[in-house]
Amino acid sequence: MKERLEQKLRDAFSPSICIIKDQSHLHAGHAGADPAGETHFRLEIVSDAFAGKSRLEAHRM
């Protein structure tokens, strides 16, 4: 799933930085957590597509 997510982000935003960290292990055992993992990710993405947009506008993209 991580690879698929990264490819979609790269296709959509052509980022100069795209860091995806799987943080599913931090949610293991929580109600509704999928034991297979890859359910929670932290993203750091830098792209010209966000230029001139507020943080809220960028998050909505």
Buried (B, 14 or more C-beta within 10 A) or exposed (E): EEEEBBEEBEEEBEBEEBEBEBEBEEBEEEEEBEEEEEBBBEEEBEBEBBEEEEEEEBEEE
